[in-house]
Amino acid sequence: MAKNEMDPQRWKQEVLKKYPSKIGKKREKSIIVHEGPGDIKQIQANVRTIPGIITQRGCTYAGCKGVVLGPTRDIVNLVHGPIGCSFYAWLTRRNQTLPPTPESPNFMNYAFSTDMQDSNIVFGGEARLKQACREAFELFKPKAIGIFSTCPVGLIGDDVHAVAREMKEELGINVFGFSCEGYKGVSQSAGHHIANNALIKHVIGLNDEHPEGKFRINMLGEYNIGGDAFELERILEKCGITLNASFSGNSTMEQFERAHTADLNVVMCHRSINYVAEMMEKKYGIPWFKVNFIGAEASAKSLRKIAEYFGDQELLDRVECVIAEELLNVQKTIDEIRPRTDGKMAMMFVGGSRAHHYQELFSELGMRTLSAGYEFGHRDDYEGRRVIPTIQVDADSRNIEELTVERDEEKYRARKTEEEIVALGGLGFNDYEGMMVDMAKGTLVIDDLSHYEMEKLIEIYHPDVFCAGIKEKYCVQKMGIPLKQLHSYDYGGPYAGFEGAINFYKDIDMIVNTSVWKLIKAPWEAEPVIEAEYAA
């Protein structure tokens, strides 16, 4: 049997029998052989990684500071903890920003930390944190300071929220804290939730002024990796759509503060930002729906959804003109590259939406996705939001505060009547169908992929490209398979929108068609491998 023809059920059983029986039973629930969009099976997700298994995941702090707040340029993101934590979440995702003038505040290039030492662990670090806030204010005069807790801070009990309240009064700026200790959740996802909560509690709704524009939207869950946001801003401006706020690529505190004035929220990364979308709808009356600007056809579909929501014929016509113009170059590039990529195979294990979104781009190149999964996804990211009522809340999820949001009687404004929402029901308000509905029958869906499972996927199926993150990059490439980072894009991008799709086509063409990978032998090809399995 050829390497890439093993039956997925057989692959699953071969992998599971190598684990101790108890571990195998747990992992079995997170490895699904997909039966097609008409038969969505339940997958185990958002549960603790089994101790001893090497995983792709990051920590709660990384999701809060590194993902959601990291791309905001005019806030001092002060990490209360050892210096290593601050360094770990410092520009590792290649978030870009573009201040309007050279004099405009931009603190993204700095790594702010209290640099806790042993004595602070023993005697407490609150005094050190206060001094760091004062120094940051004196040196940079920021509009806001965010304080991020790390693991030792939670263990010794420093009250970052009390310090934040004191510093807010003393300095006269917005200072707020995040209880985002790394151990607090099972993955980065908990940090996303904590960041969403803090933004709705401390920032959104503070400024009623907004940019002029007939069609104002907020873009949620877009982080300007490799310049993605710049491409989306270009397209939206070309269509006549005003970007009121971005969460949080190329963002500012002013954008967050005025986010409640938008007419529509569109959500890119469902996992990291759906909490804010839901809370803003309840508090301010802003509807939301899911979009995807990864892939040319997906971008066109998303623009049409936005135009249909506003229902303005001039906007609808303008969007169609923009799509037609942009697709000319896209199709020209596809026609050139697709003969070299057609039929090739990809695997992707990344994020909480990217493993879904990027399947669109690969399909435009004629490539098929054999296996995909998330690092920090929940069941609804796989199966769709329809399963949310059936998801059992466990002890780890209870660690994260569930805010009870009430309507703001002063600032609430229903953007659409109930009748209008029903009439526009095809736009998918408050909904996401998940990744599995778009995957082919016989594909493997794997949550929280282990290193061993990754090796076996590559050994048996030998994909033409493997998409993941930096922790997997060099392991995979030593096996003779190119790896494309979809957390940071390596040195590429932008990949969003129409010009981004063209960039991606060209990069993937170079990656999968270079001959260098044929010169690398995987460890099991170069020397004998001794394998064992647990007795029943």
C-alpha positions in Angstrom: 0.0 0.0 0.0 1.4 3.4 -0.9 2.3 5.8 1.9 -0.7 8.1 1.5 -3.3 5.4 1.0 -3.6 3.9 4.5 -7.2 3.7 5.7 -7.7 6.5 8.3 -9.4 4.1 10.7 -6.5 1.7 10.5 -4.1 4.6 11.1 -6.1 5.6 14.2 -6.0 2.1 15.6 -2.2 1.8 14.9 -1.5 5.0 16.8 -3.8 4.3 19.7 -2.4 0.9 20.5 1.0 2.4 21.2 -0.5 4.3 24.2 -1.2 2.8 27.6 -4.8 1.6 27.5 -6.1 4.4 29.7 -4.3 7.0 27.7 -5.5 5.4 24.4 -9.1 5.6 25.5 -8.7 9.3 26.2 -7.0 10.1 23.0 -9.5 8.1 21.0 -12.2 10.7 21.7 -10.0 13.5 20.3 -9.2 11.6 17.0 -12.2 11.5 14.6 -12.3 9.8 11.2 -14.7 12.2 9.5 -17.7 10.7 7.7 -18.6 13.8 5.8 -20.6 17.0 6.4 -23.8 15.0 6.9 -22.4 13.0 9.8 -20.7 15.3 12.3 -19.3 13.2 15.1 -18.7 14.5 18.6 -15.0 15.3 19.3 -13.3 15.8 22.7 -11.8 19.2 22.8 -10.7 21.9 25.3 -9.6 19.3 27.9 -6.3 19.1 29.7 -3.4 17.7 27.8 -2.4 14.3 29.2 0.8 14.6 31.3 3.8 13.3 29.5 2.5 14.0 26.0 4.3 16.6 24.0 1.7 19.1 22.8 1.5 22.2 20.6 -0.3 24.3 23.1 0.6 27.5 24.8 -0.5 28.9 28.2 -3.4 31.1 29.3 -1.0 34.1 29.7 0.1 33.7 26.0 -3.5 33.8 24.8 -4.3 36.9 26.8 -1.2 39.1 26.4 0.4 37.5 23.3 -2.7 37.1 21.2 -5.5 39.5 22.1 -3.7 42.6 23.6 -0.2 42.2 22.0 -1.0 43.9 18.7 -2.3 47.1 20.3 0.3 49.8 19.8 -0.5 52.5 22.3 -1.0 50.5 25.5 1.8 49.6 27.8 1.4 45.8 28.3 3.2 45.3 31.6 3.9 41.7 32.5 4.1 41.0 36.2 6.4 38.1 36.5 9.9 36.8 35.5 11.5 38.3 32.5 11.2 35.1 30.5 7.4 35.4 30.4 7.5 38.9 28.9 10.1 37.8 26.3 8.1 34.8 25.3 5.1 36.9 24.3 7.1 39.7 22.7 6.4 40.0 18.9 6.7 36.3 18.4 3.6 36.3 16.2 4.9 39.1 13.9 2.0 41.4 14.6 2.5 44.6 12.6 1.3 48.1 13.2 1.3 51.4 11.3 1.1 54.6 13.4 -0.3 57.6 11.5 2.8 59.7 12.2 6.4 59.0 13.4 5.5 60.8 16.6 2.4 58.7 17.4 2.8 56.3 20.4 3.9 52.8 19.5 5.0 50.6 22.4 4.9 47.3 20.6 8.7 47.2 20.2 9.2 47.2 23.9 9.0 44.2 26.3 7.7 45.6 29.6 8.2 43.4 32.7 8.5 43.7 36.5 11.4 41.2 36.2 10.4 39.4 39.5 13.3 38.0 41.5 13.5 35.4 44.2 13.0 38.0 46.9 9.8 39.2 45.3 8.4 35.6 45.3 9.2 35.3 49.0 8.1 38.8 50.2 5.6 39.7 47.5 5.8 41.8 44.3 3.1 44.4 44.6 5.5 47.3 45.5 7.6 46.4 42.6 4.6 46.4 40.3 3.5 49.8 41.5 7.0 51.2 40.9 7.0 49.7 37.4 3.6 51.4 36.6 5.0 54.7 37.8 8.2 54.3 35.7 6.3 53.3 32.6 4.0 56.4 32.9 6.9 58.7 33.5 8.9 57.5 30.5 6.1 56.9 28.0 3.0 58.8 29.1 0.7 56.0 27.7 -3.0 56.3 27.5 -3.4 53.0 29.4 -1.5 50.3 31.2 -2.5 46.6 31.2 -1.1 44.4 33.9 -0.7 40.7 33.1 -0.3 38.1 35.8 2.0 35.1 35.3 2.1 31.8 37.1 4.2 32.9 40.2 2.0 35.9 40.7 -1.0 33.7 41.1 0.8 31.3 43.4 2.0 34.0 45.8 -1.3 35.9 45.7 -0.3 39.4 44.5 -3.5 41.4 43.8 -2.9 43.0 40.4 -6.4 44.3 40.4 -6.0 46.3 43.6 -2.7 47.7 42.3 -4.4 48.6 39.0 -7.2 50.5 40.8 -4.6 52.4 43.0 -2.4 53.3 39.9 -5.4 54.4 37.9 -6.3 56.9 40.6 -2.7 58.0 41.1 -1.7 58.3 37.4 -5.0 59.5 36.0 -5.0 57.0 33.1 -6.8 53.7 32.5 -5.0 50.9 34.3 -6.5 47.4 34.5 -5.4 43.9 35.3 -5.7 40.4 33.9 -5.7 37.3 36.1 -4.2 35.3 33.3 -1.8 33.0 35.1 -0.4 30.5 32.7 -1.8 27.5 34.5 -5.3 28.8 34.8 -6.8 27.1 31.8 -6.0 24.1 29.5 -4.6 26.2 26.7 -4.4 29.7 25.2 -8.2 29.8 24.9 -8.7 30.6 28.6 -6.5 33.7 28.1 -8.6 34.8 25.2 -11.7 34.7 27.3 -10.0 36.6 30.2 -8.9 39.3 27.7 -12.4 39.6 26.3 -13.8 40.0 29.7 -11.4 42.8 30.7 -12.0 44.7 27.5 -15.7 44.8 28.0 -15.4 45.7 31.7 -12.7 48.4 31.4 -12.4 49.7 27.9 -15.3 49.3 25.4 -17.8 52.1 25.7 -15.6 54.8 27.1 -15.6 57.0 23.9 -18.7 57.9 21.9 -16.9 59.6 19.1 -16.4 57.6 15.9 -15.1 58.1 12.4 -17.4 59.3 9.7 -18.8 56.7 7.5 -22.1 55.3 6.3 -21.2 51.6 6.8 -19.2 51.2 10.0 -18.0 47.8 11.1 -15.7 46.3 13.8 -13.3 43.5 12.6 -13.0 41.0 15.5 -10.3 38.3 15.7 -7.9 39.7 13.1 -4.4 40.2 14.5 -2.4 41.7 11.6 0.1 38.9 11.3 2.5 39.6 8.5 0.4 42.6 7.5 -3.0 40.9 7.0 -4.9 43.9 8.5 -3.3 46.3 6.0 -4.7 44.3 3.1 -8.1 44.1 4.7 -8.1 47.8 5.4 -7.2 48.4 1.7 -10.1 46.3 0.5 -12.7 47.7 2.9 -11.7 51.3 2.0 -12.0 50.5 -1.6 -15.5 49.2 -1.0 -16.5 52.2 1.0 -16.8 50.4 4.3 -15.4 52.2 7.4 -13.4 50.1 9.8 -14.4 51.5 13.2 -12.3 49.2 15.3 -10.0 46.2 15.0 -9.6 43.5 17.7 -6.8 43.7 17.6 -4.5 44.0 14.5 -3.1 47.5 13.9 -5.3 48.6 16.8 -5.3 51.4 19.4 -7.0 52.0 22.7 -9.2 54.7 21.0 -10.6 52.0 18.7 -11.5 49.7 21.6 -13.1 52.6 23.5 -15.4 53.5 20.5 -16.1 49.9 19.4 -19.7 50.2 20.8 -20.6 52.8 18.1 -20.2 50.4 15.1 -23.2 49.1 13.1 -21.9 45.5 12.7 -19.3 43.1 14.2 -17.7 40.6 11.9 -15.7 37.8 13.5 -12.7 36.2 11.9 -11.1 34.0 14.6 -14.2 32.6 16.3 -12.4 31.0 19.3 -10.4 34.0 20.5 -13.0 36.8 20.2 -16.6 35.4 20.1 -17.1 36.3 23.8 -16.7 40.1 23.0 -19.0 39.7 20.0 -21.8 38.2 22.2 -21.4 40.7 25.0 -21.4 43.7 22.7 -24.6 42.5 21.2 -26.3 42.2 24.6 -24.9 45.4 26.0 -25.0 47.7 22.9 -27.2 46.0 20.3 -24.5 45.2 17.7 -25.3 42.1 15.6 -22.4 39.8 14.6 -21.7 37.1 12.1 -18.8 35.0 11.1 -16.6 35.9 8.1 -13.4 34.6 6.6 -11.0 36.7 4.6 -8.5 33.9 4.1 -8.9 32.8 0.5 -10.0 34.8 -2.5 -13.4 33.2 -2.8 -14.0 33.4 1.0 -13.0 37.1 0.9 -15.5 37.7 -1.9 -18.2 35.9 0.1 -17.5 37.9 3.2 -17.6 41.2 1.4 -21.0 40.2 -0.1 -22.3 39.3 3.4 -21.3 42.7 4.8 -22.9 44.5 1.8 -26.1 42.5 2.1 -26.4 43.3 5.8 -26.4 47.1 5.1 -28.8 46.6 2.1 -27.5 49.6 0.2 -27.6 49.1 -3.6 -24.7 51.4 -4.2 -22.6 49.5 -1.7 -23.7 46.1 -3.2 -22.7 47.3 -6.7 -19.4 48.7 -5.5 -18.5 45.5 -3.7 -19.2 43.5 -6.9 -17.0 45.8 -8.9 -14.1 45.5 -6.4 -14.5 41.7 -6.3 -14.4 41.5 -10.1 -11.4 43.7 -10.3 -9.4 41.9 -7.6 -10.3 38.4 -8.9 -8.6 39.1 -12.3 -5.1 39.0 -10.8 -6.1 36.2 -8.5 -7.3 34.0 -11.3 -4.3 34.8 -13.4 -2.0 33.6 -10.6 -4.1 30.5 -10.0 -4.0 29.6 -13.7 -0.2 29.8 -13.6 0.4 27.9 -10.3 -2.3 25.4 -10.0 -0.9 22.9 -12.6 2.1 22.5 -10.3 0.1 22.2 -7.0 -3.1 20.3 -8.2 -3.6 17.0 -6.3 -1.0 17.7 -3.6 -1.8 17.1 0.0 -1.7 19.4 3.1 -2.1 18.9 6.8 -2.7 21.7 9.3 -2.8 21.9 13.1 -3.0 25.5 14.3 -5.0 27.9 16.3 -8.7 28.0 16.8 -9.9 29.0 13.3 -6.8 29.0 11.0 -6.8 25.3 10.5 -10.3 25.8 9.0 -9.7 29.1 7.1 -6.6 27.9 5.3 -8.3 24.9 3.8 -10.0 27.5 1.5 -6.6 28.7 0.2 -5.3 25.2 -0.4 -8.5 24.1 -2.2 -8.1 27.1 -4.6 -4.7 25.6 -5.5 -6.3 22.2 -6.1 -4.7 20.8 -3.0 -6.6 18.6 -0.5 -6.5 18.6 3.2 -6.1 15.1 4.6 -6.0 16.0 8.3 -6.6 19.1 10.4 -7.1 20.1 14.0 -6.8 22.9 16.6 -4.5 23.5 19.5 -7.0 25.4 21.6 -10.3 24.8 19.9 -13.6 23.9 21.6 -16.2 21.5 20.4 -18.2 24.3 18.7 -15.1 25.2 16.7 -15.3 21.7 15.2 -19.0 20.9 15.3 -20.6 24.3 15.1 -22.2 26.5 17.7 -25.4 24.3 17.7 -23.6 22.0 20.2 -22.8 24.7 22.8 -25.9 23.8 25.0 -24.6 20.2 25.2 -21.0 21.1 26.2 -20.4 20.1 29.8 -18.7 22.8 31.9 -15.7 21.3 33.7 -13.6 22.5 36.6 -11.0 24.2 34.3 -13.7 26.2 32.5 -15.1 27.3 35.8 -11.8 29.0 36.5 -12.7 31.7 34.0 -15.2 34.3 35.0 -18.5 34.3 33.1 -19.6 37.9 32.9 -23.3 38.7 33.2 -23.8 41.6 30.8 -26.8 43.8 31.0 -28.1 46.2 28.4 -26.6 49.7 28.6 -29.8 51.7 28.6 -27.9 54.9 27.6 -25.8 53.4 24.8 -27.8 50.4 23.6 -29.1 50.9 20.0 -30.8 48.1 18.0 -29.1 48.2 14.6 -31.8 46.0 13.0 -35.4 45.1 14.0 -36.2 41.5 14.7 -38.0 41.3 11.4 -35.0 42.6 9.5 -32.7 40.1 11.3 -35.1 37.3 10.3 -35.2 38.5 6.7 -31.3 38.5 6.7 -31.2 35.1 8.4 -29.0 33.6 5.6 -26.1 35.7 6.8 -25.8 33.4 9.8 -26.1 35.8 12.8 -24.6 34.5 16.0 -23.6 31.3 14.3 -20.5 29.3 13.2 -20.9 26.0 11.5 -17.4 24.8 12.6 -14.6 23.2 10.6 -15.9 19.7 10.2 -18.8 20.6 7.9 -16.2 21.7 5.3 -14.0 18.7 5.5 -14.2 15.7 3.1 -15.2 12.2 4.0 -12.3 10.1 5.2 -10.2 13.0 6.6 -8.7 12.9 10.0 -9.8 15.5 12.6 -7.4 15.6 15.6 -7.6 17.9 18.6 -4.5 18.8 20.5 -2.2 16.7 18.2 0.6 15.0 20.1 4.2 14.8 18.8 3.9 11.1 18.3 0.7 11.4 16.3 2.4 14.1 14.2 5.3 11.7 13.4 2.9 8.9 12.4 0.9 11.2 10.2 4.0 12.2 8.3 5.5 8.7 8.3 2.4 7.1 6.8 0.9 9.8 4.6 3.9 11.9 3.7 2.0 15.2 3.0 3.4 17.7 0.6 3.2 20.5 3.2 2.5 20.5 7.0 1.2 23.7 8.6 1.7 24.3 12.3 3.9 26.5 14.5 7.5 27.1 15.6 7.6 24.2 18.1 6.9 21.7 15.3 8.8 23.4 12.5 12.2 21.9 12.7 11.1 18.5 13.8 8.9 18.2 10.7 11.5 19.6 8.3 14.1 17.0 9.6 11.6 14.4 8.4 11.9 15.8 4.8 8.5 17.6 4.9 8.3 21.4 4.5 6.5 23.2 7.3 4.6 26.5 6.8 4.0 28.4 10.0 0.5 29.7 10.2 1.0 31.4 13.6 3.6 33.9 12.3 3.8 33.1 8.6 7.6 32.6 8.9 8.9 35.6 6.9 5.8 35.8 4.6 2.5 37.5 4.4 0.1 39.1 4.2 -2.1 36.1 3.4 -5.5 37.6 4.0 -7.7 39.1 1.3 -7.1 39.0 -2.5 -3.4 40.2 -2.6 -2.8 38.0 0.4 -4.1 35.0 -1.4 -1.8 35.6 -4.3 1.2 35.8 -1.9 0.1 32.5 -0.4 -0.2 30.8 -3.7 3.3 31.8 -4.7 4.8 30.8 -1.3 3.1 27.4 -1.3 4.2 26.8 -4.9 7.8 27.4 -3.9 7.5 25.3 -0.8 5.9 22.1 -2.3 7.9 22.1 -5.6 11.4 22.7 -4.3 13.6 19.6 -4.7 15.6 20.1 -1.5 13.1 18.1 0.6 13.8 15.0 -1.4 17.4 15.1 -0.2 16.4 14.8 3.5 15.8 11.4 5.0 13.5 11.0 8.0 15.0 9.3 11.0 13.1 6.1 10.4 14.5 6.0 6.8 18.1 6.6 7.8 18.5 4.1 10.7 16.6 1.2 12.3 13.8 2.2 14.7 12.9 0.0 17.6 9.2 0.2 18.4 7.3 -1.2 21.4 3.7 -1.2 22.5 1.9 -1.7 25.8 0.6 -5.2 26.6 -3.2 -5.4 26.8 
